[in-house]
Amino acid sequence: MGAADGSIFSRHNTMAGGFDVPYLKGGAEEGLDPVLFLHGLGGAGKWEAFHMAMGTVALTYVPQLPGWQEGQAPEGIASVQDYADLAVGFLDSVGIDRVILGGHSIGAWIALRLAAAHPDRVSRLILANAMGLDVPEAPAANLGDMDEESFAKAAFSRLGLIATAQPDGFGAEWENVRRGPEFERQWKGRGLVAGLIEGPCSDPELTNQIGSIANDTLLVWGRLDGITPIQHGDALRAAMPNSRLDVIERCGHLPMSEKPETFNRIIRNYLVDVDEEIPEVVKF
């Protein structure tokens, strides 16, 4: 197992819940339970650096959930629970009984729903900036009420120019957050989730269930997240008996984009059970 394992992936399709689901599969074939990672607002379709980090130690599956390519949930998907049921169908379709279940943003909300309903299918959880909590002192965002400017300020810890990887080769280039492809992906996903939820991104029923999720859980949060405030991470850690919370300073809703090296290191350390101090990370 190592970097070579994490860098190799292949593209596949399977039927789950009556939908054709494209997915990426890569990483180490032996060792830990497989990882199923459910994407956030920006969707999937690329083998990201954090997928590679997981793939160095575990076989990793990354599906593109139905609706994300079109920008709206398809007929037959009317709730987050429907997506959770589809994820269970995905596991059945690819022949996996038990996974390390990961998710970011809306994907973490789906993962929580899955873990609450099917604890036997989950060995561990990795949840980053999870949506879905009902926290009165820090209300969940209503994505439908946000314009592009307010969404950008809530999702990203800072706007302006950032360095991003060159799409066609080695090196980096300057990109304006508000005019870049990452913002466009996040904004498109915002529209899908806003149409699906039709109100604040809070789930009182799930909030009442999270105390029953006893799986060992890593929670990762950007301190400056304006979509799912840090208080939501605190609430999850307090309610879930076997959870820990790693908070990344100077980071918003997208730790894998804003602090990629830090995010990758947190996840890989968790998977291989390494405990070390990481700059700009506060552990609870």
HELIX and SHEET records of a PDB file:
HELIX    1   1 ALA A    3  SER A    7  1                                   5    
HELIX    2   2 ALA A   49  GLY A   55  1                                   7    
HELIX    3   3 VAL A   80  VAL A   94  1                                  15    
HELIX    4   4 ILE A  106  ALA A  117  1                                  12    
HELIX    5   5 PRO A  119  ARG A  121  5                                   3    
HELIX    6   6 LEU A  143  ASP A  145  5                                   3    
HELIX    7   7 GLU A  148  ALA A  155  1                                   8    
HELIX    8   8 VAL A  177  ARG A  179  5                                   3    
HELIX    9   9 PRO A  181  ILE A  197  1                                  17    
HELIX   10  10 PRO A  204  GLN A  209  1                                   6    
HELIX   11  11 ILE A  210  SER A  212  5                                   3    
HELIX   12  12 ILE A  230  ALA A  239  1                                  10    
HELIX   13  13 PRO A  255  GLU A  258  1                                   4    
HELIX   14  14 PRO A  260  LEU A  271  1                                  12    
SHEET    1   A 9 PHE A   9  ALA A  16  0                                        
SHEET    2   A 9 PHE A  19  GLY A  26 -1                                        
SHEET    3   A 9 THR A  60  PRO A  63 -1                                        
SHEET    4   A 9 VAL A  35  LEU A  38  1                                        
SHEET    5   A 9 VAL A  99  HIS A 104  1                                        
SHEET    6   A 9 VAL A 122  ALA A 128  1                                        
SHEET    7   A 9 ASP A 216  GLY A 222  1                                        
SHEET    8   A 9 SER A 243  ILE A 248  1                                        
SHEET    9   A 9 VAL A 281  LYS A 283 -1                                        
SHEET    1   B 2 LEU A 161  ALA A 165  0                                        
SHEET    2   B 2 ALA A 172  ASN A 176 -1                                        
END                                                                             
